[in-house]
Amino acid sequence: MATRTIETDELLGLDRTDLLEMLRWMILGRRFEEKSAEMYQIGEIGGFCHLYMGQEAVAVGAISALRKSDYVITAYRDHVHALVCGMDPKSIMAELFGRSGGGSRGKGGSMHLFDPANNFLGGHAIVGGHLPIAVGVGYAIRYRESDAVCLCFLGDSVANIGAFNESLNMAALFQLPVVFIIENNRYGMGTATHRAAAIRNLADRACAYDGMHGWTIDGMDVLEVRRIVESAVERARTHKLPTLIEANCYRFVGHSMSDPNYGHYRTKEEVRHYKLKEDPIKILIERLQKNSVISDEDLHQIESEVKAIVEESVRFAEESPLPEPGDLYTDIFVADSQDLRRRDPWR
């Protein structure tokens, strides 16, 4: 396993409870995604499904630096972000199953998780389409004179499209409290990042916008992510200035469930190296063991708790009914949803 160091205190001054909670979120995210893959393979989950195994340190490290009043928005690889924001695992799994007990009542599926009660604003399927929304959230925060912050997660391929430049330009121009986090897992679908971007570090693009800082960090180290995002969040909260962070990470599985684990764009040896040497969960466990923070009993307890949560989410999803055909006409316009239901030909 690679040796990693943090410039300040190795454990960032976090107490044992916080450190174990971060590990618990990472393990929950991993086990939830493994179960999602299993459910997809037996036909319980359909449609598009993009899993997050290998990238857990980014979502957990970043979101753990927030307050409950802050906002999170992301793209279609969104299950773990939703979990860490506080969305009920049962609601997430039911949504993946397309059942009415899901957070979007079974009508959104994997790519459209949403939980306004926890300020989780999606789950967006259009590549880069959520960046302008994040800018709008940042503008609303300033308009309301709030000290909230918006975290906007995006993939590396988004850094090459027009909405990226437009959004970062507006965020810098209006001095908006938005932290953009590029989850650079090295591949935009099957295209290596270096074949699509004429720049070594994507975060260096921050220099094009006055007042915006850029950082390229180790996205496989949850404590490194936490440290840098805390600084960016404080900067956004205090000075209303945006930041661009590139978290270099790696996905252990294919781009989506329709993509073979390796495809023709990377080797089995490369994937095996990252799973054995760069697993973010193993990296954190090793650091906690080194500092006598965690025992084998603690690990066993966390795994047992997580397994129970994941199994319960599947039971809930299986027992949740399918949406009624007439539900296609609901949740279209807030003010008119009841009128649409009354005109629903299926009822």
LUMVEXNU-657324 format. One line per 10 residues: number of its first residue (from 0); for each residue x, y, z of N, C-alpha, C. Coordinates in steps of 0.001 Angstrom, whole numbers, plus 500000, padded with zeros to 6 digits. Layout:
// residues N
NUM> X Y Z X Y Z X Y Z | ...
//
This chain:
// residues 347
0> 500844 498809 500000 500000 500000 500000 500883 501246 500000 | 500493 502229 499228 501297 503447 499122 501360 504174 500453 | 502529 504751 500739 502685 505539 501959 502157 506932 501719 | 501320 507408 502603 500729 508727 502450 500995 509540 503701 | 501231 510792 503516 501446 511683 504656 500532 512883 504522 | 500142 513441 505642 499347 514660 505683 500184 515722 506355 | 500172 516912 505793 501075 517960 506258 500872 518302 507727 | 499618 518311 508166 499333 518639 509560 499244 517354 510368 | 498587 517396 511506 498397 516199 512314 497816 515082 511451 | 498381 513887 511576 498021 512792 510677 496528 512489 510674
10> 495874 512640 511806 494445 512355 511890 493618 513640 511946 | 494216 514756 511585 493531 516049 511456 492908 516539 512759 | 493324 515986 513868 492741 516398 515141 491342 515852 515377 | 490893 514936 514531 489559 514348 514673 489562 513329 515808 | 488455 513252 516518 488398 512269 517604 488009 510898 517060 | 488078 509912 517925 487841 508529 517514 486448 508346 516924 | 485463 509000 517504 484085 508864 517015 483968 509325 515574 | 484544 510487 515260 484480 511021 513906 485222 510134 512917 | 486377 509630 513324 487169 508793 512428 486460 507476 512115 | 485879 506865 513121 485156 505619 512892 483890 505858 512080
20> 483285 507024 512258 482095 507351 511472 482446 507483 509992 | 483596 508092 509692 484025 508196 508301 484278 506816 507703 | 484932 505951 508471 485174 504596 507993 483856 503860 507776 | 482932 504056 508696 481636 503392 508575 480927 503824 507295 | 480959 505115 506975 480319 505595 505744 480976 504971 504520 | 482299 504861 504545 482999 504286 503393 482647 502815 503210 | 482599 502079 504300 482255 500660 504203 480796 500494 503800 | 479908 501331 504334 478505 501271 503930 478372 501540 502432 | 479089 502563 501954 479038 502858 500528 479505 501685 499682 | 480610 501044 500096 481151 499902 499344 480168 498726 499336
30> 479648 498390 500515 478747 497235 500599 477414 497509 499899 | 476951 498758 499973 475701 499104 499297 475867 498951 497787 | 477008 499389 497257 477238 499288 495824 477432 497829 495390 | 478100 497044 496216 478257 495624 495898 476897 494944 495832 | 476024 495281 496766 474682 494699 496762 473882 495200 495555 | 474076 496458 495193 473385 497005 494016 473796 496247 492759 | 475080 495948 492643 475554 495173 491495 474905 493797 491474 | 474808 493184 492640 474187 491855 492747 472719 491917 492330 | 472009 492933 492791 470595 493077 492457 470398 493391 490972 | 471331 494116 490396 471247 494411 488969 471418 493134 488150
40> 472356 492314 488564 472666 491100 487814 471528 490086 487838 | 470680 490129 488871 469545 489196 488913 468268 489848 488413 | 468363 491063 487898 467222 491687 487253 466315 492528 488127 | 466677 492720 489405 465844 493549 490272 466013 495036 489969 | 467186 495413 489479 467461 496800 489106 467660 496839 487600 | 467025 497802 486940 467163 497926 485496 467626 499306 485107 | 467768 499511 483815 468173 500820 483321 469644 501085 483553 | 469996 502364 483572 471393 502743 483788 471744 502625 485267 | 472954 502175 485547 473393 502052 486935 474911 502200 486962 | 475385 503269 487599 476820 503579 487663 477276 503459 489122
50> 478211 502559 489370 478621 502270 490737 479894 503020 491115 | 480153 503098 492418 481139 504029 492978 482301 503333 493663 | 482406 502004 493542 483455 501288 494265 484844 501816 493907 | 485610 502163 494927 486945 502685 494739 487052 504183 494960 | 485930 504892 494862 485942 506350 494963 485373 506863 496287 | 485129 505968 497238 484408 506339 498461 485067 507465 499244 | 486392 507566 499181 487092 508580 499966 486709 509989 499548 | 486341 510175 498284 486010 511516 497809 484693 511990 498421 | 483641 511207 498255 482345 511614 498784 482369 511736 500302 | 482950 510748 500976 482949 510762 502445 483819 511890 502981
60> 485017 512026 502450 485915 513074 502932 485355 514456 502719 | 484748 514678 501564 484231 516010 501238 482961 516341 502020 | 481995 515443 501991 480707 515738 502618 480826 515792 504138 | 481771 515054 504700 481962 515096 506156 482466 516455 506629 | 482930 517295 505715 483412 518629 506071 482295 519669 506094 | 481068 519236 505791 479953 520180 505675 479112 520260 506935 | 478289 521299 507000 477209 521394 507971 475940 520841 507336 | 474938 520559 508150 473672 520054 507617 472973 521094 506748 | 473289 522358 506952 472636 523421 506179 473279 523632 504809 | 474377 522946 504524 475044 523076 503237 474379 522176 502194
70> 474740 522376 500935 474098 521680 499823 475103 520807 499070 | 474588 519721 498500 475406 518823 497681 474648 518529 496397 | 475364 518588 495292 474783 518230 493992 475825 517447 493221 | 475396 516442 492480 476354 515590 491788 475764 515074 490492 | 476527 514194 489821 476109 513646 488538 475408 512308 488746 | 475589 511391 487817 474801 510153 487840 475403 509050 488703 | 476666 509147 489100 477274 508136 489992 477037 508622 491417 | 475799 508523 491892 475344 509334 493026 474918 508578 494272 | 474967 507257 494280 474420 506499 495413 475124 506839 496724 | 476451 506857 496713 477195 507055 497954 477081 508497 498439
80> 477049 509450 497527 476846 510843 497932 475519 510978 498677 | 474483 510328 498138 473168 510393 498780 473214 509771 500172 | 473881 508634 500299 474001 507976 501600 474673 508890 502620 | 475813 509460 502238 476582 510269 503183 475829 511553 503541 | 475019 512052 502626 474213 513237 502942 473104 512929 503945 | 472809 511651 504138 471796 511271 505113 470540 510667 504529 | 470527 510426 503220 469348 509806 502607 469210 508371 503102 | 467999 507957 503396 467723 506626 503936 468148 505554 502929 | 468997 504602 503328 469395 503530 502402 468207 502773 501826 | 467150 502617 502606 465956 501916 502109 465328 502687 500957
90> 465281 504007 501103 464717 504861 500058 465562 504803 498791 | 466873 504749 498952 467766 504674 497794 467580 503349 497064 | 467612 502238 497814 467492 500933 497173 466131 500779 496497 | 465076 501278 497128 463753 501204 496512 463716 501999 495213 | 464418 503117 495190 464475 503905 493947 465220 503138 492866 | 466298 502450 493236 467020 501640 492257 466140 500523 491708 | 465264 500007 492559 464332 498947 492151 463177 499505 491323 | 463036 500833 491270 461913 501438 490578 460606 501294 491332 | 460682 501297 492657 459497 501100 493490 459011 502432 494079 | 457757 502458 494460 457143 503700 494932 457705 504169 496264
100> 458397 503293 497002 459021 503686 498262 460341 504404 498073 | 460758 504595 496836 462004 505279 496563 461895 506779 496738 | 463042 507425 496866 463067 508865 497101 462413 509670 496001 | 462447 509152 494770 461754 509810 493654 460544 508991 493221 | 460001 508219 494176 458810 507390 493993 458962 506361 492870 | 460216 505966 492648 460465 504937 491651 460513 505443 490231 | 460421 506730 490040 460353 507288 488683 461678 507871 488214 | 462675 507886 489087 463960 508469 488710 465042 507442 488485 | 465063 506416 489332 466071 505389 489204 467436 505823 489697 | 468430 505051 489322 469787 505205 489838 470357 506604 489654
110> 470114 507222 488515 470784 508485 488197 470068 509712 488739 | 468892 509521 489352 468099 510673 489753 467662 510599 491217 | 468601 510276 492080 468321 510322 493512 468188 511779 493931 | 467352 512032 494929 467078 513421 495338 466508 513390 496742 | 467008 514252 497595 466534 514295 498976 466625 515719 499511 | 465625 516547 499245 465685 517948 499690 465747 518108 501196 | 465234 517131 501957 465277 517231 503415 466713 517251 503927 | 467620 516635 503181 469031 516620 503553 469876 517489 502630 | 469220 518397 501905 469909 519312 500980 470742 518572 499938 | 470291 517375 499582 470928 516636 498488 470102 516891 497229
120> 470680 517628 496289 469937 518127 495136 470192 517307 493870 | 470500 516033 494020 470654 515160 492856 472106 514852 492585 | 472178 513825 491914 471695 512949 490915 471219 513622 489632 | 472157 513885 488648 471764 514449 487352 472429 513657 486234 | 471617 513240 485257 472111 512338 484222 472815 513049 483077 | 472462 514298 482788 473086 515010 481678 474499 515427 482082 | 475490 515007 481320 476883 515282 481662 477124 516789 481736 | 477485 517265 482920 477755 518686 483124 476516 519538 483288 | 475335 518953 483148 474115 519744 483229 473814 520290 484610 | 474449 519725 485624 474160 520169 486988 475064 521311 487441
130> 476126 521616 486699 477021 522696 487124 476317 524057 487135 | 475548 524403 486101 474805 525669 486180 473804 525698 487332 | 473260 524523 487688 472342 524477 488833 473098 524781 490120 | 474308 524244 490250 475129 524532 491429 475420 526024 491527 | 475671 526660 490398 475895 528101 490387 474628 528822 490850 | 473476 528332 490414 472215 528924 490871 472018 528771 492363 | 472421 527613 492904 472344 527407 494355 473257 528401 495064 | 474460 528573 494540 475391 529537 495128 474839 530956 495093 | 474174 531294 493991 473576 532630 493885 472447 532798 494902 | 471642 531744 495068 470548 531796 496045 471087 531968 497457
140> 472209 531305 497758 472819 531441 499076 473220 532892 499322 | 473851 533508 498342 474251 534907 498494 473038 535820 498586 | 472039 535553 497776 470839 536385 497761 470141 536374 499121 | 470143 535212 499758 469503 535060 501069 470419 535477 502216 | 471626 535876 501885 472626 536278 502879 472876 535159 503890 | 472951 533950 503370 473223 532775 504193 474722 532502 504196 | 475187 531700 505157 476590 531298 505166 476746 529848 504715 | 475749 529327 504007 475816 527960 503499 476807 527870 502341 | 477137 526631 501992 478073 526347 500905 477470 525245 500045 | 477793 525255 498763 477348 524191 497863 478552 523418 497355
150> 478549 522100 497571 479549 521217 496966 478978 520678 495668 | 479742 520803 494595 479317 520293 493294 480343 519279 492810 | 479939 518000 492764 480817 516936 492289 480630 516746 490785 | 481721 516461 490089 481655 516244 488648 482741 515284 488214 | 482542 514672 487062 483547 513772 486530 484599 514512 485731 | 485716 513839 485458 486817 514501 484755 486456 514944 483348 | 485560 514206 482672 485197 514578 481311 484425 515895 481260 | 483778 516256 482365 483002 517500 482401 483912 518719 482265 | 485170 518575 482672 486104 519706 482621 486435 520129 481201 | 485927 519384 480215 486218 519706 478820 485000 520228 478059
160> 483906 520502 478749 482712 520944 478033 482392 522402 478371 | 481528 522984 477565 481233 524408 477707 480632 524797 479031 | 479755 523956 479592 479093 524300 480851 480093 524446 481992 | 481216 523757 481893 482254 523860 482924 482805 525288 482952 | 483258 525771 481814 483809 527124 481739 482767 528173 482107 | 481569 528014 481583 480515 528995 481860 480180 529051 483346 | 480115 527886 483974 479739 527829 485387 480832 528382 486288 | 482078 527984 486023 483174 528506 486844 483347 530006 486643 | 483135 530461 485423 483232 531897 485160 482190 532678 485963 | 480953 532188 485969 479891 532882 486709 480130 532812 488211
170> 480600 531650 488689 480855 531502 490124 481934 532477 490590 | 482971 532657 489755 484035 533598 490115 483578 535041 489954 | 482832 535302 488881 482383 536665 488610 481496 537199 489722 | 480569 536360 490195 479630 536800 491225 480062 536395 492633 | 481261 535819 492745 481818 535408 494033 480813 534558 494814 | 480613 533359 494303 479612 532452 494856 480270 531337 495671 | 479640 530928 496782 480216 529914 497672 480016 528488 497164 | 480631 528188 496029 480521 526866 495422 481904 526227 495369 | 481995 524992 495831 483234 524219 495743 483007 523130 494694 | 483710 523238 493579 483619 522260 492501 484660 521165 492735
180> 484215 519914 492768 485122 518796 493029 485103 517848 491834 | 486213 517815 491107 486351 516891 489983 486778 515533 490531 | 485953 514521 490335 486331 513159 490712 487021 512535 489494 | 488322 512728 489423 489088 512249 488274 489459 510790 488482 | 488597 509900 487975 488867 508459 488119 489644 507906 486921 | 490251 508819 486165 491191 508512 485085 490543 508189 483752 | 489222 507938 483759 488563 507574 482505 487198 508236 482398 | 486955 508925 481285 485617 509396 480955 484977 508318 480105 | 484132 507505 480704 483675 506246 480104 484912 505394 479790 | 485286 505240 478520 486447 504429 478192 487611 505233 477658
190> 487562 506551 477792 488627 507405 477279 489488 507913 478424 | 490779 507633 478365 491692 508091 479407 491724 509615 479446 | 491821 510167 480646 491771 511623 480815 492825 512324 479975 | 494051 511778 479927 495124 512459 479214 494908 512488 477707 | 493987 511655 477199 493681 511665 475768 492611 512688 475425 | 491966 513254 476454 490861 514173 476202 491125 515592 476680 | 492102 515767 477570 492371 517090 478145 493825 517486 477891 | 494011 518667 477312 495366 519149 477001 495960 519898 478181 | 495934 519238 479348 496467 519824 480572 496754 518677 481536 | 497820 518786 482295 498180 517687 483192 497252 517621 484400
200> 497075 518749 485098 496197 518804 486266 494972 519647 485925 | 493808 519025 485973 492579 519731 485608 492310 520916 486533 | 492747 520822 487783 492506 521909 488739 493267 523177 488373 | 494288 523053 487518 495035 524242 487108 494171 525205 486304 | 493056 524731 485816 492158 525604 485062 491517 526675 485938 | 491636 526523 487245 491107 527550 488149 491810 528884 487957 | 493049 528843 487469 493822 530082 487342 493220 531033 486311 | 492296 530551 485504 491662 531400 484489 490613 532335 485090 | 490274 532134 486370 489187 532900 486978 489697 533615 488224 | 489554 534916 488252 490012 535707 489390 489340 535243 490682
210> 490145 535079 491709 489616 534738 493024 489373 533265 493248 | 489594 532423 492227 489353 530992 492381 490664 530263 492642 | 490685 529439 493664 491841 528604 493955 491648 527230 493328 | 492758 526552 493012 492701 525207 492469 493644 524285 493198 | 493188 523078 493527 494007 522068 494195 493859 520727 493483 | 494958 520029 493296 494938 518640 492843 495388 517789 494014 | 494531 516834 494414 494794 516092 495641 494649 514586 495427 | 495068 513826 496421 494951 512370 496427 493524 512000 496847 | 492717 511611 495868 491328 511273 496150 491124 509883 496708 | 492207 509126 496926 492090 507818 497555 492351 507899 499057
220> 492679 509076 499535 492980 509305 500948 491883 510190 501540 | 490994 509590 502313 489828 510310 502813 490211 511483 503702 | 491313 511357 504447 491720 512448 505330 492318 513612 504546 | 492999 513310 503469 493510 514365 502601 492351 515118 501953 | 491346 514382 501502 490163 515023 500926 489486 515903 501962 | 489312 515369 503155 488667 516128 504225 489437 517420 504516 | 490754 517343 504587 491575 518506 504930 491437 519616 503900 | 491540 519269 502635 491480 520285 501584 490073 520844 501429 | 489073 519979 501495 487698 520461 501337 487302 521353 502510 | 487767 521030 503712 487501 521911 504854 488021 523322 504585
230> 489211 523424 504028 489780 524742 503720 488951 525461 502662 | 488552 524718 501633 487763 525321 500562 486390 525756 501058 | 485784 524932 501916 484464 525264 502465 484545 526500 503349 | 485576 526580 504172 485738 527747 505041 485948 529003 504201 | 486700 528882 503129 486929 530010 502231 485615 530455 501575 | 484813 529494 501165 483525 529816 500562 482569 530421 501577 | 482574 529870 502793 481655 530341 503819 482000 531751 504297 | 483280 532012 504419 483730 533288 504980 483864 534390 503935 | 484413 534018 502768 484725 535046 501770 483866 534953 500516 | 482957 533956 500458 482088 533770 499296 482908 533631 498012
240> 483936 532794 498056 484780 532577 496899 484766 531103 496509 | 484695 530817 495208 484656 529424 494751 486035 528794 494700 | 486053 527456 494677 487293 526686 494600 487086 525530 493631 | 488147 525146 492931 488133 523969 492063 489110 522951 492630 | 488608 521772 492976 489429 520693 493529 489379 519507 492578 | 490543 518973 492256 490630 517751 491469 491082 516628 492392 | 490206 515680 492635 490522 514539 493502 490844 513340 492611 | 492110 512991 492523 492531 511865 491688 492174 510551 492378 | 491346 509757 491728 490843 508519 492332 490792 507435 491260 | 490074 506369 491532 490024 505259 490579 488769 504440 490851
250> 488033 504132 489797 486875 503255 489985 487288 501818 489718 | 486869 500931 490611 487262 499529 490539 486434 498739 489536 | 485310 499304 489103 484400 498600 488208 484273 499384 486905 | 483460 498870 485995 483266 499540 484721 482531 500860 484878 | 482479 501603 483781 481794 502896 483802 480362 502738 484287 | 479680 501719 483802 478322 501412 484257 478168 499899 484259 | 477000 499426 484642 476782 497985 484681 476786 497374 483280 | 476657 498193 482249 476704 497678 480884 478131 497628 480347 | 479088 498099 481135 480493 498152 480735 481244 497035 481460 | 481939 496168 480741 482742 495138 481430 483725 495792 482397
260> 484122 495053 483395 485011 495602 484419 486290 496202 483840 | 486748 495641 482754 488023 496107 482214 487860 496721 480825 | 486983 496160 480015 486802 496685 478679 488091 496569 477875 | 488236 497422 476894 489434 497411 476070 490317 498622 476342 | 489981 499381 477374 490702 500634 477609 491616 500584 478833 | 491590 499506 479590 492512 499352 480714 492754 497871 480943 | 493840 497558 481600 494228 496164 481773 493762 495615 483112 | 493700 494302 483191 493376 493646 484446 494455 493940 485489 | 495681 494048 485037 496789 494322 485950 496639 495706 486586 | 496193 496674 485811 496004 498025 486352 494921 498029 487425
270> 493806 497394 487126 492711 497343 488094 493140 496590 489347 | 493843 495488 489150 494307 494692 490302 495244 495508 491191 | 496105 496305 490572 497025 497141 491354 496243 498092 492255 | 495271 498771 491705 494527 499748 492509 493716 499075 493606 | 493136 497913 493311 492358 497215 494332 493241 496739 495486 | 494458 496304 495172 495342 495767 496200 496132 496851 496924 | 496581 497866 496196 497511 498841 496750 496900 500204 497045 | 495768 500532 496446 495242 501885 496559 493796 501933 497054 | 493319 500868 497639 491930 500847 498130 491773 501880 499244 | 490875 502864 499081 490752 503926 500083 490295 503427 501451
280> 489543 502349 501482 489101 501804 502773 490283 501161 503497 | 491083 500408 502772 492267 499796 503377 493255 500862 503849 | 493391 501930 503076 494310 503007 503449 493895 503621 504781 | 492591 503877 504960 492120 504473 506213 492268 503485 507365 | 491905 502242 507141 492029 501244 508207 493482 501132 508666 | 494405 501099 507709 495828 501002 508063 496257 502185 508926 | 495801 503387 508564 496174 504585 509329 495566 504555 510733 | 494315 504101 510840 493671 504026 512152 494336 502973 513027 | 494733 501862 512427 495429 500821 513194 496792 501315 513664 | 497487 502018 512791 498797 502560 513138 498715 503484 514342
290> 497610 504220 514443 497434 505174 515536 496576 504614 516673 | 496380 503294 516679 495651 502599 517756 494250 503167 517959 | 493581 503492 516861 492233 504051 516927 491182 502958 516787 | 491529 501876 516102 490531 500860 515787 491081 499475 516095 | 490176 498587 516493 490537 497202 516786 489815 496277 515806 | 490211 495012 515797 489531 494028 514959 488064 493912 515353 | 487790 494055 516645 486401 494002 517122 485586 495166 516565 | 486194 496346 516520 485503 497513 515955 485150 497260 514492 | 486110 496720 513744 485876 496450 512327 484748 495440 512142 | 484768 494408 512948 483719 493386 512863 482345 493996 513160
300> 482294 494854 514153 481025 495485 514507 480518 496377 513379 | 481417 497163 512784 481011 498037 511679 480488 497209 510512 | 481208 496146 510167 480779 495302 509052 479409 494673 509338 | 479188 494260 510575 477902 493650 510935 476764 494662 510833 | 477001 495869 511330 475981 496917 511260 475657 497276 509814 | 476699 497401 509020 476516 497762 507617 475761 496663 506869 | 476125 495421 507113 475435 494311 506449 473942 494319 506772 | 473606 494578 508020 472194 494621 508416 471458 495758 507711 | 472101 496923 507603 471491 498071 506940 471225 497768 505465 | 472210 497172 504799 472076 496879 503365 471007 495819 503132
310> 471000 494771 503953 469995 493722 503787 468593 494259 504032 | 468450 495142 505021 467154 495747 505301 466706 496623 504134 | 467639 497310 503492 467275 498148 502349 466732 497302 501209 | 467301 496115 500999 466813 495227 499945 465423 494698 500297 | 465216 494302 501543 463893 493819 501957 462840 494898 501753 | 463182 496118 502138 462235 497219 501975 461915 497426 500494 | 462936 497389 499652 462726 497599 498218 461856 496501 497624 | 462109 495267 498033 461320 494142 497507 459862 494237 497917 | 459617 494753 499118 458241 494830 499625 457505 496091 499177 | 458251 497056 498681 457635 498305 498245 456915 498079 496917
320> 455704 498583 496754 454951 498343 495512 455507 499123 494329 | 455200 498622 493155 455525 499361 491940 454641 500604 491851 | 455107 501655 491197 454251 502836 491017 453013 502485 490190 | 451925 503154 490471 450725 502992 489666 450932 503665 488308 | 450318 503155 487243 450465 503807 485929 450106 505288 485959 | 449117 505633 486759 448686 507028 486832 449710 507958 487453 | 450699 507369 488151 451730 508210 488766 452605 508910 487737 | 452510 508475 486483 453220 509180 485415 452768 510634 485309 | 451560 510908 485767 450990 512247 485625 451174 513099 486876 | 451826 512560 487888 452040 513323 489115 453471 513839 489194
330> 453668 514816 490076 455000 515392 490327 455598 516050 489080 | 454730 516554 488228 455200 517264 487033 455287 518756 487330 | 454166 519319 487788 454141 520692 488258 453603 520673 489676 | 454276 521334 490576 453885 521284 491981 452458 521753 492182 | 452117 522891 491601 450799 523485 491843 449678 522693 491188 | 450006 521947 490130 448955 521311 489352 448906 519803 489525 | 449705 519265 490438 449794 517808 490521 448449 517179 490857 | 447669 517792 491743 446372 517223 492092 445396 517319 490939 | 445443 518425 490197 444570 518553 489040 444897 517493 488000 | 446198 517253 487793 446600 516231 486843 446124 514860 487294
340> 446191 514627 488604 445729 513339 489109 444233 513164 488841 | 443443 514253 489014 441999 514148 488773 441703 513857 487300 | 442571 514347 486407 442352 514101 484978 443018 512830 484507 | 443655 512115 485429 444398 510920 485093 443453 509846 484523 | 443649 509418 483269 442752 508427 482673 442884 507036 483275 | 443985 506823 484046 444195 505490 484611 443402 505289 485912 | 442824 506345 486438 442165 506219 487741 440655 506304 487588
//
